[in-house]
Amino acid sequence: MAIPKINNYSLTDQVKATNEEYGNRVSWPLDANNAVLLVHDMQKYFVEFYDQQGEPMRSLVQNIQTIIAQCKAAGIPIVYTAQPPHQAPEERALLTDFWGTGLTSENNQHAIVESLKPAADDLVFTKWRYSAFQRTPLHEYMAENNKDQLWVVGVYAHIGILSTALEAFMTDIKAFVVADAVADFSSTEHSMALHYISRRCGRVVALQDIHVATEKNKAALASKGANTQQTGSEILNNIAVSVSTALGMAVEELDQDENLFEMGLDSIRLMAIVDVLRENNIEIGFAELAEQPTLKAWAAMLGPLPVASAQENRLVTNE
């Protein structure tokens, strides 16, 4: 009933077959603005059935690392799935009939492999069934954030990844499975999964396709960032408005050197400010703001202080 020891096979062959054999029925374009990256079940328990220094695992981890970095640079949110250890029989249910009792916490088996460890701003959803949508908030998260593309990497292609792609299709989410960033029990099962997905419920792509799609978005974000730098006074004033609203006071009452916590700002209100910044593609975290809780310090984090009009001087100068 347990997962078998997995023999080595090449991911390169899967990429070669992407266009030659799988023959995607759809030509959905990869759209980084509408995408979520799903890192599927890359836990020690599942990964250790492979030769860690052989193929496909060595290339798989490297390719997933590359995709994660590209997605982060392009502003694409990253979601991990991870099955919990020591599942109760009633929770595990029919999975036990096929795979036994599942993973435990022994030797930290349930952890995501260290080389792909989630960052603080990534999401990790507890996974209970083959599909990443079953009994997780993945669908709700995508709907709330207006995302309709799921880019999938991880293991195992013919089980959880296939099930996730099929359920995505049935809920009007476009699944893109990266041929050289997923792995399976064997080359045959890997190919079978990609063949089914490409013909019935999603699109099979390669690492290079992800690179092209994310580079386009990185360029757009860089351009947007440049525009933001040019309108620094607007950014600073927006922060001031957010702070004054949170504290229930007029913007004119704020002093750029005043400790905002001493004025009544608390952690909940600070988180609201962080959310406002993120909505404007400004990645400054809670800890950074809390360490230097003044408007002057926050403005410095955004770059040079803007030239302010006389009316704005209280916010951006000492005069």
C-alpha positions in Angstrom: 0.0 0.0 0.0 2.9 2.4 0.5 4.5 4.5 -2.2 7.1 2.5 -4.1 10.8 3.4 -4.4 11.0 5.6 -7.5 13.6 4.9 -10.2 15.4 7.7 -12.0 14.1 9.1 -15.2 14.7 12.3 -17.2 12.6 15.4 -17.1 14.1 16.5 -20.4 12.1 13.9 -22.2 8.9 15.3 -20.8 9.8 18.8 -22.2 10.5 17.3 -25.6 7.1 15.7 -25.6 5.3 18.9 -24.6 4.7 20.0 -28.2 5.4 16.8 -30.0 3.2 14.3 -28.2 0.9 16.0 -25.7 -0.7 18.3 -28.3 -2.5 20.8 -26.1 -6.1 21.2 -27.2 -6.1 24.8 -25.8 -3.8 27.7 -26.5 -4.5 29.7 -23.3 -1.9 32.3 -22.8 0.0 32.4 -19.6 -1.1 35.6 -17.8 1.0 36.5 -14.7 -1.5 39.1 -13.6 -4.2 36.4 -13.2 -2.0 33.6 -11.8 -1.3 31.8 -8.6 1.7 29.4 -8.4 0.9 26.2 -6.6 3.8 24.2 -5.1 2.1 20.9 -4.7 3.1 18.5 -1.9 6.8 19.0 -1.9 7.2 17.5 1.5 10.1 15.4 2.7 7.9 12.3 3.0 7.0 12.4 -0.7 10.3 13.6 -2.0 12.4 11.0 -0.2 11.1 8.2 -2.4 13.4 9.6 -5.1 17.2 9.5 -5.4 17.9 13.0 -4.1 21.0 13.4 -6.3 19.6 11.7 -9.3 16.9 12.5 -11.9 14.2 13.7 -11.9 14.5 15.1 -8.3 17.7 17.1 -8.8 16.3 18.9 -11.8 12.8 19.1 -10.3 14.0 21.0 -7.2 16.2 23.4 -9.3 13.4 24.1 -11.7 10.9 24.8 -9.0 13.4 27.1 -7.3 13.7 29.0 -10.5 10.0 29.3 -11.0 9.4 30.5 -7.5 12.0 33.2 -7.9 10.5 34.2 -11.3 7.0 34.3 -9.8 8.1 36.4 -6.8 9.8 38.9 -9.1 6.7 39.1 -11.2 4.3 39.6 -8.2 2.6 36.2 -8.5 1.3 34.9 -5.2 2.7 31.5 -4.1 0.6 28.8 -2.4 2.0 25.5 -1.0 0.0 22.4 -0.1 1.1 20.1 2.6 -0.6 17.0 4.1 -0.7 16.9 7.9 1.1 14.2 9.9 -0.7 11.6 12.1 -4.1 11.9 10.3 -7.0 10.4 12.3 -8.6 7.4 10.5 -11.9 9.2 10.1 -10.0 12.2 8.5 -7.9 10.0 6.2 -10.8 7.7 5.4 -10.4 6.0 2.0 -6.8 7.2 1.5 -5.8 4.5 4.0 -7.2 1.8 1.8 -4.9 2.9 -1.0 -1.8 4.3 0.7 -1.7 3.1 4.3 -1.7 5.4 7.3 0.3 8.2 5.7 3.0 10.5 6.9 4.1 11.1 10.5 6.1 13.9 12.2 9.1 11.5 12.6 12.3 13.1 11.2 10.1 16.1 10.2 8.6 14.1 7.3 5.7 16.5 7.0 7.8 19.6 6.3 8.3 21.2 3.0 11.8 20.3 1.8 14.3 22.9 3.0 15.4 24.0 -0.4 11.9 25.1 -1.2 10.9 26.3 2.2 8.0 28.8 2.0 8.7 32.5 2.6 6.9 34.5 5.2 4.5 35.9 2.7 3.7 32.6 1.0 0.5 30.6 1.9 0.5 27.0 3.1 -2.8 25.1 2.9 -3.3 21.9 4.7 -4.2 19.2 2.2 -6.5 16.3 2.9 -7.3 14.7 -0.5 -5.8 14.3 -3.9 -7.1 17.7 -5.2 -5.6 20.8 -3.8 -9.1 22.3 -3.9 -10.7 19.7 -1.6 -11.2 21.0 2.0 -8.8 23.9 1.5 -9.4 27.6 0.9 -7.6 27.6 -2.5 -10.7 28.3 -4.6 -12.0 31.0 -2.3 -8.5 32.6 -2.2 -8.3 32.7 -6.0 -11.9 34.1 -6.3 -11.3 36.8 -3.7 -8.1 37.9 -5.5 -9.6 37.7 -9.0 -7.2 34.9 -10.1 -8.3 32.4 -12.8 -5.0 30.7 -13.6 -3.3 28.1 -11.5 0.4 27.3 -12.4 1.2 23.9 -10.9 4.6 22.4 -9.9 5.5 19.5 -7.5 4.6 15.8 -7.1 2.9 13.5 -8.0 1.8 14.2 -11.5 -0.7 11.4 -12.0 -2.3 11.7 -8.6 -2.7 15.1 -6.9 -1.6 17.3 -9.7 -3.9 15.6 -12.2 -6.8 15.7 -9.7 -6.1 19.4 -9.0 -6.0 20.3 -12.7 -9.3 18.4 -13.4 -11.1 20.1 -10.5 -9.7 23.5 -11.6 -11.2 22.9 -15.1 -14.6 22.1 -13.5 -14.6 25.3 -11.5 -13.5 27.5 -14.5 -9.9 27.9 -13.4 -7.3 27.4 -16.1 -4.6 25.0 -14.9 -1.1 25.1 -16.4 1.1 22.2 -15.4 4.8 22.7 -15.9 6.2 19.5 -17.6 9.7 19.9 -16.2 8.7 21.1 -12.8 6.5 18.1 -11.8 7.5 14.5 -11.2 5.9 11.1 -10.8 6.4 7.4 -9.9 7.8 6.8 -13.4 8.3 8.4 -16.8 5.3 6.4 -18.1 3.0 7.8 -15.4 4.4 11.3 -15.7 3.6 11.2 -19.5 0.2 9.7 -18.9 -0.8 12.5 -16.6 0.5 15.3 -18.9 -1.2 13.6 -21.9 -4.6 13.6 -20.1 -4.2 17.1 -18.8 -3.3 18.6 -22.1 -6.2 16.8 -23.9 -8.9 17.1 -21.3 -8.6 19.8 -18.7 -5.6 22.1 -18.9 -2.5 23.2 -20.7 1.0 21.6 -20.4 3.8 24.1 -20.5 7.6 24.1 -19.8 9.9 26.1 -17.6 10.9 28.3 -20.6 7.2 29.3 -21.0 7.0 30.4 -17.4 10.2 32.4 -17.9 8.7 34.3 -20.9 5.4 35.0 -19.1 7.0 36.3 -15.9 9.6 38.4 -17.7 6.7 40.3 -19.3 5.2 41.0 -16.0 8.5 41.9 -14.4 9.0 44.6 -17.0 5.5 45.9 -16.4 6.1 46.0 -12.6 9.4 47.8 -13.2 7.7 50.4 -15.3 5.0 50.8 -12.7 7.7 51.1 -10.0 9.5 53.8 -12.0 6.2 55.7 -12.2 5.7 55.3 -8.5 9.2 56.7 -7.8 8.3 59.8 -9.9 5.2 60.4 -7.8 6.8 59.9 -4.4 4.8 62.8 -2.8 1.6 61.0 -3.7 2.8 57.8 -2.0 3.9 59.6 1.1 0.6 61.6 1.3 -1.4 58.4 0.8 0.5 56.8 3.7 -0.2 59.9 5.8 -3.9 59.7 4.9 -3.9 56.0 5.9 -2.2 56.8 9.2 -4.4 59.7 10.1 -7.5 57.7 9.2 -6.4 54.9 11.4 -5.7 57.3 14.3 -8.9 59.2 13.7 -7.2 62.6 13.3 -6.6 65.2 10.5 -3.6 64.8 8.3 -2.4 68.2 9.3 -2.0 67.1 12.9 0.7 64.5 11.9 4.4 65.3 12.5 6.9 63.4 10.3 9.2 62.8 13.3 6.5 61.7 15.8 6.5 58.1 17.0 3.2 56.9 15.6 2.8 54.2 18.3 3.0 56.8 21.0 0.3 58.7 19.1 -2.0 55.7 19.3 -1.1 53.5 16.3 -1.4 49.8 17.1 -0.5 46.6 15.4 -3.9 46.0 13.8 -3.9 49.5 12.3 -0.3 49.0 11.1 -1.3 45.8 9.3 -4.0 47.8 7.5 -1.3 50.2 6.3 0.8 47.3 5.1 -2.2 46.1 3.1 -2.6 49.5 1.5 1.1 49.5 0.5 0.8 46.0 -1.0 -2.3 47.1 -2.9 0.0 49.7 -4.5 2.8 47.1 -5.2 5.0 48.4 -2.4 6.5 45.4 -0.6 7.5 46.9 2.8 6.7 44.5 5.7 5.1 44.9 9.1 8.5 44.5 10.9 10.2 47.1 8.9 7.5 49.7 9.6 7.3 48.8 13.2 11.0 49.2 13.8 11.0 52.8 12.6 7.5 54.1 13.3 7.7 57.6 11.9 6.5 59.1 8.6 10.0 60.4 7.9 11.5 56.9 8.3 8.8 55.3 6.1 9.4 57.9 3.4 13.1 57.0 3.4 12.2 53.4 2.8 10.4 54.5 -0.4 13.4 56.5 -1.7 14.2 60.2 -1.6 11.7 62.4 0.1 9.6 64.3 -2.5 9.7 68.0 -2.9 6.6 69.2 -1.0 4.5 72.3 -1.4 4.3 74.7 1.6 1.0 73.1 2.6 2.8 69.7 2.7 5.8 70.8 4.7 4.6 69.5 8.0 4.6 66.0 6.5 8.0 66.0 4.8 10.3 68.6 6.4 11.4 69.7 9.8 10.5 73.3 9.1 
